[in-house]
């Protein structure tokens, strides 16, 4: 059985996207597959699986 898919549009920094695509390509993966894996990881971890924190305040 095929999964249902939904199209989504996001705005991403051009340089960031290019750098990520280059890394993913070296691993035989595309951006679409990587995003799907990330979403699956959010479900499995029941949240983002790394700390999201503010940078230290410079004194």
C-alpha positions, -999 to +999 in steps of 0.1 A: +000+000+000+014+034-010+015+062+016-004+094+010+019+123+002+013+160+007+032+188-010+047+215+012+066+247+005+092+261+028+116+291+026+153+281+032+185+301+030+200+293-005+235+287+008+223+264+036+202+244+012+231+240-013+255+229+015+229+203+028+222+190-007+259+185-014+263+165+019+232+144+012+242+137-024+276+123-011+255+099+010+232+089-019+202+108-005+181+137-016+166+165+004+131+150+002+142+117+017+162+135+044+132+156+054+110+125+056+136+108+078+137+139+100+100+139+104+100+102+112+127+108+139+105+136+154+077+110+157+100+083+171+116+106+197+083+124+204+101+156+198+133+171+183+161+147+192+187+174+199+188+204+222+174+236+208+190+264+229+197+301+226+234+310+222+251+324+253+247+362+258+279+381+252+289+402+282 
